[in-house]
Amino acid sequence: MSKQTQSIENEVLFQKLGSTWYIFTEIAGDVVYSQLPEGMDPHTTKLELYDVIEDHMMRVSKQRRAPETAA
């Protein structure tokens, strides 16, 4: 079996509020944001970590669009 890799290139904005960094991006017309893990600084983060961030932002985007279930 072969695993296909899909690459999506989005522009991102890093914003520091207080001592916490946030990342903002647009996915499918929606603005999505997430808090970066404590201690992570986009100025000193290695580029390989951006793949992890991209995957995380896609998961956040999908969670926002998931229909809510009725109780």
Protein Blocks (a to p, Z undefined) as FASTA:
>chain_A
ZZdddddddddddddehjaccddddeehiacdddddehiafklgcfklmmmmmmmmmmmm
mmmmpccddZZ
